[in-house]
Amino acid sequence: MELLEERYKLAKLLGHKNFAETNMIGTMVSAPANVVKFTDTLSAAIKAPVVKEKAILLAQKQKLTPDAKQVHRWDASYLSNIIREQDYSLDAKEVRQYFDYDKVRDGIVALSESMFDITIKPSKVATWHSSVEAYEVYEHNKLIGSFFLDSHPRDGKFTHAAQFGMQMGKKGQTLPKAALVMNFPKGLMEHSQVETFLHEYGHLLHFIFAGQNDIGYSRFQGESDFNEAPSMMLEEWVWDYDTLKDFATNAKGEVIPKALVEKMNKARYFGQALGVATQLTYTALSFDLYNRDPAGIDLDAFEKDIFERYSPYGYVEGTHMHASFGHLDGYGAKYYTYQWSNSIAEELLSRFKQEGLLNKKTAKDYRQLVLAKTGTKPAAELVKDFLGRDFSVDAYAKKLSNGG
Ligand SMILES: [Zn+2]
């Protein structure tokens, strides 16, 4: 409550209507009204797919518990896994054998070399732990940056996966230096971990390519609701057989079968609408709490109302998510960023899908027009320069309404 009140006071001091308005300064959406428009568009797009996916989960639950009347939040991922195995005959164990950490790492490095015409060499520089791997990035024999991969868990280490800028790149002065701090097994990885690896590696490439101009690039120079888009786009490559066949091999050296990648892609979008509905629930909670004067808000009643309107599983009596929702602090009103970035990623991807994911000319344009220019002009213009047209959220909304 105190956080809401103090931020509201700050907004008033600055002459704004509320903190949501203050919080939207320097974003792509630029004003609260555009967040409402955006989330309304997505809510409409997922309406029918949510009903469909919920019915499938309920039918599965009734096979296990014949008198079940509804699916709860805590049932969803368990039931989804059963459905992926039964209906899509996708076995996570079968997939895992093709993703050995060393091969995945080398495959991701090689992918970036061939897409962006760079050379990456292991480096002998000192690191903070014996398991940390150091690399240097060259373009036509010229050093343009360096990075570290701290990929495996150990006691006392950060437990998530993230990219950290260690030194900002500034033309003629400093070279960009970054680290990926992740927690992957040393041997076989889940496919979702390979996706996370490439996502974080996407932030790293962005940091290095944007760090060649004279503004001194950090992720804070771009609009906060744009920065996830390039990495979200790059996730697509781990679903592409032509990319995977170059590094996804098992212990016998056999390449991942094309049919298996096709099965993975078929199962990929099951549960997408339910996932987006949950994201929109959090988006509404984050946005609506700040898009008003907080005086007199009953937080529990407020949260209950949001969950009943947006969540596919409704509100669970006695829960107080606002008390543990860390994004209400760091992201403030801007939880919408995740879905917004997804919608931009879909647009950026549209040109790659047309011209080929491994098309070097497309990748070169993307690097030069979007990644290298981040922070030098509005992100909407970067996207327009690359697409040759204004971007729109319609492609993402259409994908959601089609169930993927
Ligand atoms: Zn990210």
Boltz pocket constraint, residues with backbone or C-beta under 6 A from the ligand:
constraints:
  - pocket:
      binder: B
      contacts: [[A, 199], [A, 200], [A, 203], [A, 227], [A, 228], [A, 231]]
      max_distance: 6.0
